[in-house]
Each structure stands twice: as C-alpha cells, then as structure tokens.
Amino acid sequence: MRPRIALLDASHGSAHTPRNFRRELDADLVEFDVSGGTLPETFAYDACVVTGSRASVYWDDPWIVPLKRWIEDAIDREIPFLGVCYGHQLLADVLGGTVEGMDDYELGYRTVTHHGGRLFDGINEDFLVFTTHSDAVTDLPPGATLLAENDRGIHGFRLGHVFGVQFHPEYDARTARQVADGKRDQLPDARIDRVLDGVDEEAYDAACEAKTLFENFCAYVRDRAAGAAGTDGTDGTDGTDRMNGTEETGRDGTDRSVDERSAGAL
C-alpha cells in the first residue's frame, strides 16, 4: 500500500524541492504550493510533509498564519506529519515550541547525533547531513522528545505523530551546490567556496544514509493506515507506537489510547 501524502511545499516555487521529495518518498504525493497560498481542501491524507522555505515562521507573510491553522487542525485529526528544515520549525511553533534566529548560518555537510527511535532505524548514531538554516528550534514543544542534535542545537524532535528534522535528507548534490551558491548575497564568498568544496562524492554518499528516515516514516504511515482500516483497534502491530516502541502521546503530551489513535488516523 502506497500512502497518500500531502506535500506542503513552502519553497516559493523552487524546482528542486518537489523533485527531491518525489524521488525520496515512496508515496502518492499530492502537492500544494502553500507559500503561494494554496492549502488542501480536505484532510483525507495518510500523512503530510512540510518542506523547507526561505521564510521564517515568525514572519507576517500572509500565507503563514493560514498554513499554521491548517496544520494545527490536521494534527488534531491525528494525521502524521514530517517537517524538514522550515517544516521542522513550523511544526515546533504550532505545537508550542520556540523558534529564533541564529547568530550565524549553519551551512554545508555537518555531523548530527540521533538518540534512537524508529525514524532513525538503520542510521548510524553519528551521521552526516546537509544543513542550511539561520533559524532554529530553541525550545521544544511541551511534551516533545529530542531525537537529534549537534553543537548548533536541535536537529530533530517528536511529539506524538509529529516529527521534525532540521537538516535536509532529501537533498541531492546538485541541490546542495545550488543552495550554497545562492547564499553569496548573505555570506562571504570564501565561506561559500569552502562549503562548495565539501560537496563532493564522498560527502554526498555518506549523507545518503539519512535518506533512510523517509523509508521509516512511510513505513510508520502505512502501519497507521493499516491499523485504521483493521478491526482490532491497534496500529497494525502490537498496539504500541512503533516509531519508538512506546505508547503514543498527543499534542499536549498526554497518553492516547490505541483505539483513539487508530480511529483518528486517515
């Protein structure tokens, strides 16, 4: 079963964003240009993925508040979410976390450490990823679990059926080069050149390990959908949330019963 996933594209029309997610997600994607003001008219999706963006979650751009409201409603309907970079920050903000500007960009291939959980199954504890951001989640949402971090801060969290990662596991080498080169109006040329020098075959091959998290997320979504379609009131396994082997918690950090979780899954 291929899940039906809403891709909430906040990239302001970037060509590489849908291309990368189409390649990495084993799902039937329904794409929405949310930065252009287009939101889904239904919540009939197995999951949602929120992409990166050049925007900040605290900006007053007219498309951001309606997007936050739609996401909040979707989360309340128990739809699983995965946020990447801006998407990670937006989900944290919607759930009550704090997002702030950083002193400097984190840009280029960087090492991140994860703390376990099914989202990171098959990924080494210390792994290489491409990063590009000048905002960060500085306080997790109440009840959230820290999934990944490095010396620049939070790189992954989970709250119930919502997951966020700050880094870009979807990037190919071409995207990494284009994005880095596009920062020349904000960062010194010498720094950009160093980042570009680091975008080589060895680094990209190492960073491909992190793409496994897309497989893990889609497997989680399939399990939830199978559980919702079943008759035993479970998530299709043993009644536990298999992303971390524990019972699932809701937006407020409270425990949700298996029946409630399954009934709400779409």
Backbone as numpy.savetxt, mean C-alpha at the origin, in Angstrom:
# Nx Ny Nz CAx CAy CAz Cx Cy Cz
-9.46 -18.19 -8.63 -10.30 -17.00 -8.63 -9.41 -15.76 -8.63
-9.63 -14.90 -9.62 -8.90 -13.63 -9.67 -9.74 -12.57 -8.98
-9.20 -11.94 -7.94 -9.98 -10.91 -7.26 -10.22 -9.70 -8.14
-11.30 -9.02 -7.87 -11.63 -7.76 -8.55 -11.19 -6.63 -7.63
-10.20 -5.88 -8.08 -9.58 -4.87 -7.24 -9.73 -3.49 -7.87
-10.15 -2.53 -7.08 -10.20 -1.13 -7.51 -8.82 -0.51 -7.33
-8.24 -0.03 -8.42 -6.95 0.67 -8.36 -7.24 2.16 -8.28
-7.02 2.73 -7.12 -7.27 4.16 -6.90 -5.98 4.90 -7.25
-5.92 5.38 -8.49 -4.70 5.94 -9.06 -4.62 7.43 -8.75
-3.71 7.78 -7.86 -3.54 9.17 -7.42 -2.33 9.82 -8.07
-1.87 9.29 -9.20 -0.58 9.68 -9.77 -0.65 10.85 -10.75
-1.81 11.50 -10.86 -1.95 12.65 -11.76 -1.65 12.27 -13.21
-2.07 11.09 -13.61 -1.94 10.69 -15.00 -0.61 10.10 -15.39
0.22 9.72 -14.43 1.50 9.09 -14.75 1.28 7.78 -15.50
1.99 7.61 -16.60 1.82 6.40 -17.41 2.39 5.17 -16.72
3.48 5.35 -15.94 4.12 4.16 -15.37 3.32 3.57 -14.21
2.47 4.37 -13.56 1.76 3.85 -12.39 0.80 2.72 -12.76
-0.17 2.93 -13.65 -1.03 1.79 -14.00 -0.28 0.64 -14.64
0.74 0.94 -15.43 1.52 -0.12 -16.07 2.14 -1.04 -15.03
2.74 -0.45 -14.02 3.42 -1.25 -13.00 2.44 -2.09 -12.19
1.32 -1.50 -11.79 0.37 -2.26 -10.98 -0.34 -3.33 -11.80
-0.60 -3.07 -13.08 -1.17 -4.12 -13.93 -0.24 -5.33 -14.00
1.05 -5.06 -14.04 2.03 -6.15 -14.14 2.13 -6.94 -12.84
2.06 -6.27 -11.71 2.37 -6.92 -10.44 1.17 -7.55 -9.75
-0.04 -7.06 -10.00 -1.21 -7.56 -9.29 -1.91 -8.64 -10.12
-2.02 -9.83 -9.56 -2.73 -10.93 -10.21 -4.22 -10.77 -9.90
-4.83 -9.81 -10.57 -6.22 -9.45 -10.27 -6.83 -8.78 -11.49
-8.15 -8.71 -11.48 -8.87 -7.92 -12.48 -8.98 -6.50 -11.94
-8.20 -5.60 -12.52 -8.15 -4.23 -12.01 -9.21 -3.36 -12.68
-9.88 -2.57 -11.85 -10.77 -1.52 -12.33 -10.13 -0.21 -11.89
-9.69 0.59 -12.86 -8.83 1.73 -12.56 -9.63 3.03 -12.50
-9.29 3.85 -11.49 -9.96 5.12 -11.28 -8.92 6.23 -11.12
-9.08 7.28 -11.90 -8.19 8.44 -11.82 -8.67 9.32 -10.66
-8.32 8.92 -9.44 -8.85 9.64 -8.28 -8.26 11.04 -8.15
-7.02 11.24 -8.61 -6.45 12.58 -8.58 -7.13 13.50 -9.58
-7.85 12.93 -10.53 -8.67 13.71 -11.46 -10.11 13.83 -11.01
-10.41 13.32 -9.81 -11.74 13.47 -9.25 -12.69 12.32 -9.52
-12.21 11.23 -10.12 -13.08 10.09 -10.44 -13.00 9.04 -9.34
-14.12 8.79 -8.69 -14.20 7.79 -7.62 -15.12 6.65 -8.04
-14.94 5.47 -7.48 -15.86 4.37 -7.77 -17.28 4.73 -7.34
-18.25 4.22 -8.08 -19.65 4.46 -7.74 -20.24 3.32 -6.94
-19.44 2.31 -6.66 -19.88 1.15 -5.91 -18.75 0.69 -4.99
-19.11 -0.13 -4.02 -18.11 -0.75 -3.15 -17.97 -2.24 -3.46
-18.43 -2.66 -4.63 -18.45 -4.08 -4.99 -17.09 -4.52 -5.53
-16.09 -4.46 -4.66 -14.73 -4.89 -5.01 -14.22 -5.82 -3.92
-13.37 -6.74 -4.32 -12.75 -7.63 -3.34 -11.68 -6.92 -2.53
-11.10 -5.85 -3.09 -10.05 -5.09 -2.40 -9.83 -3.79 -3.16
-9.06 -2.92 -2.54 -8.65 -1.66 -3.17 -7.16 -1.46 -2.95
-6.51 -0.87 -3.95 -5.10 -0.49 -3.86 -5.00 1.00 -4.14
-4.32 1.73 -3.26 -4.13 3.17 -3.43 -2.68 3.42 -3.81
-2.46 4.14 -4.90 -1.12 4.31 -5.45 -0.39 5.49 -4.82
0.82 5.70 -5.32 1.59 6.88 -4.96 1.05 8.12 -5.64
1.60 9.27 -5.23 1.15 10.55 -5.77 2.21 11.60 -5.47
2.21 12.67 -6.26 3.08 13.80 -5.93 2.43 14.72 -4.90
1.18 14.45 -4.55 0.46 15.26 -3.57 0.84 14.86 -2.15
0.46 15.71 -1.21 0.56 15.40 0.21 -0.84 15.22 0.77
-0.99 14.34 1.73 -2.32 14.04 2.26 -2.93 15.24 2.97
-2.10 16.18 3.41 -2.61 17.34 4.14 -2.84 18.55 3.23
-2.65 18.40 1.93 -2.97 19.48 1.00 -4.49 19.66 0.90
-4.92 20.82 0.40 -6.35 21.09 0.26 -6.83 20.94 -1.18
-6.13 20.14 -1.98 -6.58 19.86 -3.35 -8.01 19.32 -3.31
-8.86 19.73 -4.23 -10.29 19.39 -4.12 -10.61 17.91 -4.21
-9.71 17.09 -4.75 -10.00 15.66 -4.89 -9.66 14.85 -3.65
-8.89 15.43 -2.72 -8.36 14.63 -1.61 -9.42 14.32 -0.57
-10.20 15.31 -0.15 -11.21 15.06 0.89 -12.26 14.05 0.42
-12.82 14.17 -0.79 -13.76 13.13 -1.24 -13.14 11.74 -1.29
-11.87 11.66 -1.68 -11.20 10.36 -1.70 -11.09 9.80 -0.29
-10.72 10.63 0.67 -10.63 10.16 2.05 -11.98 9.64 2.53
-13.05 10.35 2.20 -14.38 9.93 2.65 -14.77 8.60 2.03
-14.47 8.42 0.73 -14.80 7.16 0.08 -14.01 6.02 0.71
-12.74 6.25 0.96 -11.90 5.22 1.57 -12.41 4.87 2.96
-12.78 5.87 3.74 -13.30 5.60 5.08 -14.55 4.73 5.01
-15.46 5.04 4.08 -16.66 4.22 3.91 -16.31 2.80 3.49
-15.34 2.67 2.58 -14.95 1.34 2.11 -14.31 0.52 3.23
-13.48 1.16 4.04 -12.87 0.46 5.17 -13.95 0.00 6.14
-14.95 0.85 6.39 -16.04 0.47 7.28 -16.83 -0.72 6.74
-16.79 -0.91 5.43 -17.45 -2.06 4.81 -16.53 -3.28 4.77
-15.40 -3.20 5.44 -14.47 -4.32 5.59 -13.79 -4.71 4.28
-13.66 -3.77 3.35 -12.93 -4.04 2.11 -11.43 -3.97 2.40
-10.65 -4.98 2.04 -9.20 -4.92 2.26 -8.55 -3.82 1.43
-7.55 -3.19 2.01 -6.82 -2.11 1.34 -5.32 -2.38 1.41
-4.64 -1.98 0.32 -3.19 -1.88 0.32 -2.83 -0.50 -0.20
-2.07 0.25 0.57 -1.61 1.57 0.14 -0.12 1.57 -0.08
0.32 2.24 -1.14 1.74 2.32 -1.50 2.16 3.79 -1.52
3.19 4.12 -0.74 3.75 5.47 -0.65 2.66 6.46 -0.23
2.19 7.32 -1.14 1.09 8.23 -0.79 -0.11 7.44 -0.28
-0.39 6.30 -0.90 -1.51 5.49 -0.45 -1.34 5.02 0.98
-0.14 4.63 1.33 0.20 4.25 2.71 -0.06 5.41 3.66
0.37 6.60 3.29 0.16 7.78 4.12 -1.31 8.14 4.23
-2.03 8.04 3.11 -3.45 8.39 3.10 -4.25 7.45 3.99
-3.97 6.16 3.91 -4.67 5.20 4.76 -4.37 5.46 6.23
-3.12 5.75 6.54 -2.77 6.06 7.93 -3.53 7.29 8.41
-3.62 8.31 7.57 -4.33 9.54 7.92 -5.81 9.26 8.15
-6.44 8.52 7.26 -7.86 8.20 7.39 -8.14 7.44 8.68
-7.20 6.59 9.08 -7.38 5.75 10.26 -6.96 6.43 11.56
-6.53 7.69 11.48 -6.20 8.43 12.70 -4.74 8.57 13.00
-3.87 8.19 12.06 -2.44 8.38 12.24 -2.01 9.79 11.87
-0.71 10.04 11.93 -0.16 11.36 11.64 0.82 11.26 10.48
0.68 12.17 9.52 1.59 12.27 8.38 2.19 13.67 8.39
3.52 13.73 8.28 4.21 15.02 8.33 5.29 15.07 7.26
5.70 16.29 6.92 6.82 16.47 6.01 8.13 16.09 6.68
9.05 15.57 5.87 10.37 15.18 6.36 11.36 16.31 6.16
12.49 16.21 6.82 13.55 17.20 6.64 14.17 17.10 5.25
14.10 15.92 4.66 14.77 15.69 3.38 14.10 14.51 2.69
14.30 14.40 1.39 13.81 13.25 0.64 14.52 11.98 1.07
13.77 10.88 1.08 14.37 9.55 1.03 14.21 9.10 -0.42
15.32 8.93 -1.11 15.28 8.66 -2.54 16.33 7.63 -2.91
15.92 6.63 -3.68 16.85 5.62 -4.15 16.61 4.27 -3.49
17.46 3.31 -3.82 17.36 1.98 -3.23 17.85 2.03 -1.79
17.00 1.54 -0.89 17.29 1.59 0.55 16.91 0.26 1.18
17.55 -0.04 2.30 17.25 -1.26 3.04 16.16 -0.99 4.07
15.18 -1.87 4.11 14.07 -1.81 5.06 14.04 -3.14 5.82
13.63 -3.09 7.07 13.50 -4.29 7.90 12.03 -4.53 8.21
11.55 -5.76 7.97 10.17 -6.06 8.35 10.15 -6.92 9.60
8.97 -6.97 10.23 8.81 -7.66 11.51 7.87 -8.85 11.40
7.76 -9.42 10.20 6.97 -10.63 10.05 5.54 -10.34 9.60
4.75 -11.40 9.54 3.39 -11.31 9.04 3.30 -11.83 7.62
2.11 -12.27 7.23 1.96 -12.92 5.93 2.24 -11.97 4.77
2.02 -10.69 4.95 2.30 -9.75 3.86 3.75 -9.86 3.41
4.65 -10.20 4.35 6.08 -10.28 4.04 6.59 -11.72 3.97
5.69 -12.68 3.88 6.13 -14.07 3.70 7.01 -14.19 2.45
8.12 -14.89 2.60 9.02 -15.10 1.47 9.98 -13.96 1.21
9.96 -12.94 2.05 10.84 -11.78 1.91 11.82 -11.78 3.08
13.10 -11.62 2.79 14.09 -11.57 3.85 13.78 -10.46 4.85
14.18 -10.67 6.09 13.91 -9.67 7.13 14.44 -8.29 6.74
15.65 -8.24 6.23 16.22 -7.01 5.68 16.17 -7.11 4.16
15.50 -6.18 3.52 15.30 -6.27 2.08 15.48 -4.90 1.43
15.79 -4.92 0.14 16.08 -3.70 -0.61 14.83 -3.26 -1.38
14.57 -1.95 -1.36 13.41 -1.40 -2.07 13.77 -0.02 -2.60
12.99 0.43 -3.60 13.17 1.80 -4.07 12.23 2.72 -3.30
12.77 3.85 -2.86 11.99 4.81 -2.09 12.03 6.17 -2.76
10.95 6.92 -2.64 10.92 8.30 -3.09 9.78 9.01 -2.36
10.13 9.75 -1.31 9.10 10.45 -0.55 9.73 11.53 0.32
8.96 12.59 0.54 9.37 13.67 1.45 8.36 13.88 2.56
7.31 13.05 2.60 6.38 12.96 3.72 6.50 11.57 4.32
6.06 11.42 5.56 6.15 10.13 6.22 5.06 10.01 7.27
4.66 8.78 7.55 3.80 8.49 8.69 4.67 8.58 9.94
4.37 9.52 10.79 5.17 9.71 12.00 4.53 9.10 13.24
3.21 8.93 13.23 2.50 8.23 14.30 1.52 7.27 13.66
1.59 6.01 14.06 0.67 5.01 13.53 -0.75 5.28 13.99
-1.75 4.83 13.22 -3.13 4.92 13.69 -3.30 4.14 14.99
-4.21 4.55 15.85 -4.45 3.80 17.08 -4.78 2.34 16.79
-4.09 1.45 17.48 -4.32 0.02 17.31 -3.55 -0.63 16.18
-2.82 0.17 15.38 -2.10 -0.38 14.23 -0.83 -1.09 14.68
-0.37 -2.01 13.84 0.86 -2.76 14.07 1.93 -2.28 13.11
3.12 -2.01 13.63 4.26 -1.66 12.79 4.75 -2.92 12.08
4.77 -2.87 10.75 5.21 -4.02 9.96 6.63 -3.89 9.45
7.07 -2.66 9.14 8.39 -2.48 8.53 8.89 -1.07 8.82
10.23 -0.95 8.87 10.84 0.35 9.17 12.29 0.35 8.74
12.87 1.54 8.69 14.32 1.71 8.55 14.74 2.94 9.33
15.95 3.43 9.09 16.44 4.55 9.88 15.75 5.86 9.55
14.92 5.87 8.50 14.16 7.07 8.17 12.73 7.02 8.69
12.35 5.90 9.30 11.03 5.85 9.90 10.19 4.66 9.49
8.88 4.84 9.60 7.89 3.78 9.36 7.80 3.47 7.87
7.88 2.19 7.54 7.75 1.77 6.14 6.64 0.76 5.92
5.90 0.40 6.94 4.79 -0.50 6.75 3.96 -0.61 8.02
2.63 -0.71 7.85 1.76 -0.89 9.01 0.55 -1.71 8.60
-0.15 -2.14 9.61 -1.39 -2.89 9.42 -2.38 -2.51 10.51
-3.63 -2.34 10.11 -4.74 -2.21 11.06 -5.92 -2.98 10.49
-6.21 -4.14 11.09 -7.28 -4.97 10.57 -6.99 -5.42 9.15
-7.88 -5.05 8.24 -7.76 -5.46 6.84 -7.10 -4.39 5.99
-6.43 -3.43 6.62 -5.77 -2.32 5.92 -4.26 -2.44 6.09
-3.54 -2.34 4.98 -2.08 -2.48 4.96 -1.48 -1.32 4.18
-0.35 -0.83 4.64 0.34 0.23 3.93 1.84 -0.02 3.91
2.47 0.33 2.78 3.94 0.30 2.68 4.41 1.61 2.08
5.44 2.18 2.66 5.95 3.47 2.21 6.77 3.35 0.93
7.45 2.25 0.75 8.33 2.06 -0.41 7.52 1.66 -1.64
8.21 1.50 -2.76 7.56 1.21 -4.04 7.95 -0.18 -4.56
7.27 -1.24 -4.12 7.61 -2.57 -4.64 7.22 -2.76 -6.10
6.35 -1.91 -6.61 5.87 -2.07 -7.99 6.83 -1.52 -9.03
7.82 -0.73 -8.62 8.69 -0.06 -9.59 9.53 -1.04 -10.39
9.65 -0.76 -11.69 10.69 -1.38 -12.49 11.86 -0.40 -12.58
12.95 -0.81 -13.20 14.14 0.04 -13.25 13.88 1.32 -14.05
13.09 1.21 -15.11 12.79 2.39 -15.92 12.04 3.44 -15.09
11.08 2.99 -14.30 10.34 3.92 -13.45 11.25 4.56 -12.42
12.11 3.76 -11.80 13.03 4.30 -10.80 13.90 5.40 -11.40
14.39 5.18 -12.60 15.23 6.20 -13.25 14.42 7.46 -13.57
13.23 7.28 -14.12 12.40 8.43 -14.49 12.02 9.26 -13.27
11.62 8.59 -12.21 11.21 9.31 -11.00 12.38 10.05 -10.39
13.53 9.39 -10.28 14.71 10.04 -9.71 15.13 11.24 -10.55
15.18 11.07 -11.85 15.60 12.16 -12.73 14.64 13.34 -12.65
13.38 13.05 -12.36 12.38 14.10 -12.25 12.49 14.95 -11.00
13.39 14.59 -10.09 13.58 15.36 -8.86 14.66 16.43 -8.98
15.18 16.65 -10.18 16.29 17.61 -10.34 15.89 19.04 -10.00
14.59 19.33 -10.05 14.15 20.67 -9.68 14.03 20.84 -8.17
14.23 19.74 -7.42 14.10 19.79 -5.97 15.37 19.39 -5.23
16.24 18.64 -5.90 17.44 18.13 -5.25 18.65 18.41 -6.13
19.86 18.49 -5.54 21.07 18.78 -6.32 21.33 17.70 -7.38
21.87 18.13 -8.51 22.18 17.19 -9.58 23.12 16.08 -9.12
24.08 16.44 -8.27 25.05 15.43 -7.81 24.35 14.31 -7.05
23.36 14.67 -6.26 22.64 13.63 -5.52 21.80 12.78 -6.47
21.13 13.42 -7.42 20.35 12.66 -8.39 21.24 11.70 -9.17
22.41 12.17 -9.56 23.32 11.32 -10.32 23.75 10.11 -9.51
23.97 10.30 -8.21 24.34 9.16 -7.35 23.20 8.14 -7.29
21.98 8.64 -7.16 20.83 7.74 -7.13 20.73 6.97 -8.44
20.89 7.67 -9.56 20.79 7.02 -10.87 21.90 5.99 -11.06
23.08 6.28 -10.55 24.18 5.31 -10.63 23.83 4.02 -9.89
22.99 4.15 -8.85 22.61 2.99 -8.05 21.47 2.18 -8.65
20.84 2.70 -9.69 19.75 1.96 -10.34 20.37 1.04 -11.39
20.93 -0.05 -10.93 21.58 -1.00 -11.82 20.89 -2.35 -11.73
21.35 -3.28 -12.53 20.71 -4.59 -12.60 20.75 -5.32 -11.26
21.87 -5.21 -10.57 22.01 -5.91 -9.29 21.00 -5.39 -8.27
20.89 -4.06 -8.18 19.96 -3.48 -7.21 18.51 -3.81 -7.57
18.18 -3.69 -8.85 16.81 -3.99 -9.26 16.45 -5.44 -8.99
17.36 -6.36 -9.32 17.10 -7.78 -9.08 16.86 -8.04 -7.59
17.66 -7.38 -6.74 17.47 -7.55 -5.30 16.12 -7.00 -4.85
15.74 -5.85 -5.42 14.49 -5.21 -5.01 13.26 -5.98 -5.47
13.42 -6.83 -6.47 12.28 -7.62 -6.96 11.74 -8.57 -5.88
12.56 -8.88 -4.89 12.09 -9.73 -3.79 10.84 -9.14 -3.14
10.79 -7.82 -3.00 9.68 -7.17 -2.31 8.37 -7.28 -3.08
8.44 -7.58 -4.38 7.22 -7.73 -5.17 6.36 -8.89 -4.67
6.97 -9.79 -3.90 6.23 -10.91 -3.33 5.05 -10.44 -2.49
5.14 -9.25 -1.92 4.05 -8.80 -1.07 2.75 -8.63 -1.86
2.84 -8.35 -3.17 1.63 -8.28 -3.98 0.97 -9.65 -4.08
1.78 -10.70 -4.27 1.24 -12.06 -4.29 0.58 -12.38 -2.95
1.23 -11.98 -1.87 0.69 -12.26 -0.54 -0.62 -11.52 -0.30
-0.68 -10.27 -0.73 -1.91 -9.50 -0.54 -3.05 -10.10 -1.37
-2.78 -10.45 -2.61 -3.83 -11.03 -3.45 -4.30 -12.38 -2.89
-3.38 -13.16 -2.34 -3.77 -14.43 -1.72 -4.68 -14.18 -0.52
-4.35 -13.16 0.27 -5.19 -12.78 1.41 -6.59 -12.38 0.94
-6.64 -11.58 -0.12 -7.93 -11.13 -0.66 -8.74 -12.33 -1.16
-8.10 -13.26 -1.85 -8.81 -14.45 -2.33 -9.36 -15.26 -1.17
-8.57 -15.39 -0.10 -9.04 -16.14 1.07 -10.28 -15.49 1.68
-10.26 -14.17 1.78 -11.41 -13.46 2.35 -12.64 -13.62 1.46
-12.44 -13.48 0.14 -13.57 -13.62 -0.78 -14.14 -15.04 -0.72
-13.27 -16.04 -0.64 -13.73 -17.42 -0.54 -14.49 -17.64 0.75
-14.02 -17.04 1.83 -14.70 -17.16 3.10 -16.07 -16.52 3.08
-16.17 -15.34 2.43 -17.46 -14.65 2.35 -18.46 -15.44 1.54
-17.97 -16.20 0.54 -18.86 -16.99 -0.31 -19.21 -18.33 0.31
-18.49 -18.72 1.38 -18.72 -20.01 2.00 -19.86 -19.99 2.99
-20.03 -21.09 3.67 -21.15 -21.23 4.61 -20.69 -21.51 6.02
-19.37 -21.55 6.25 -18.89 -21.95 7.56 -18.53 -20.76 8.43
-18.71 -19.51 7.92 -18.46 -18.34 8.74 -17.01 -18.06 9.00
-16.09 -18.64 8.21 -14.68 -18.39 8.42 -14.10 -17.68 7.22
-12.82 -17.37 7.29 -12.16 -16.69 6.17 -11.67 -17.68 5.12
-12.14 -18.90 5.19 -11.73 -19.92 4.23 -10.60 -20.77 4.75
-10.13 -20.51 5.98 -9.04 -21.31 6.54 -9.48 -21.83 7.90
-8.94 -21.28 8.98 -9.26 -21.78 10.31 -9.93 -20.73 11.17
-10.48 -19.69 10.54 -11.16 -18.66 11.30 -10.25 -17.59 11.82
-8.99 -17.61 11.46 -8.06 -16.57 11.89 -7.65 -15.72 10.72
-7.12 -14.55 11.01 -6.61 -13.67 9.96 -5.22 -14.14 9.59
-5.07 -14.70 8.41 -3.83 -15.35 8.02 -2.73 -14.37 7.64
-3.03 -13.08 7.62 -1.95 -12.14 7.34 -0.94 -12.13 8.48
-1.38 -12.44 9.69 -0.40 -12.53 10.77 -0.71 -13.63 11.76
-1.67 -14.50 11.40 -1.96 -15.65 12.24 -2.73 -15.33 13.49
-3.38 -14.17 13.54 -4.16 -13.79 14.71 -5.55 -13.42 14.28
-6.45 -13.25 15.26 -7.77 -12.77 14.93 -7.68 -11.34 14.44
-8.59 -10.98 13.53 -8.53 -9.67 12.90 -9.08 -8.60 13.82
-8.53 -7.41 13.73 -9.04 -6.28 14.48 -9.64 -5.28 13.53
-10.56 -4.48 14.04 -11.23 -3.48 13.22 -10.49 -2.17 13.21
-11.14 -1.12 12.61 -10.51 0.19 12.47 -10.12 0.77 13.82
-10.92 0.44 14.85 -10.68 1.02 16.16 -9.79 0.15 17.03
-9.21 -0.92 16.45 -8.32 -1.79 17.19 -9.04 -2.85 17.99
-10.40 -2.88 17.94 -11.13 -3.87 18.68 -11.22 -5.16 17.91
-11.41 -6.26 18.64 -11.50 -7.56 17.99 -12.81 -7.68 17.23
-12.75 -8.25 16.04 -13.95 -8.52 15.26 -14.12 -10.02 15.17
-15.35 -10.47 15.33 -15.60 -11.90 15.23 -15.41 -12.36 13.81
-15.22 -13.67 13.66 -15.05 -14.24 12.33 -16.30 -14.01 11.50
-17.49 -14.18 12.11 -18.73 -14.00 11.35 -18.86 -12.58 10.84
-18.55 -11.59 11.66 -18.65 -10.20 11.24 -17.70 -9.92 10.10
-16.48 -10.43 10.19 -15.49 -10.17 9.15 -15.93 -10.78 7.83
-16.40 -12.01 7.87 -16.77 -12.69 6.64 -17.99 -12.06 6.01
-18.96 -11.65 6.83 -20.18 -11.07 6.29 -19.89 -9.75 5.60
-18.88 -9.04 6.07 -18.59 -7.73 5.51 -17.70 -7.78 4.30
-17.06 -8.91 4.05 -16.14 -8.99 2.92 -16.92 -8.98 1.62
-16.39 -8.26 0.63 -17.06 -8.16 -0.67 -16.26 -8.89 -1.74
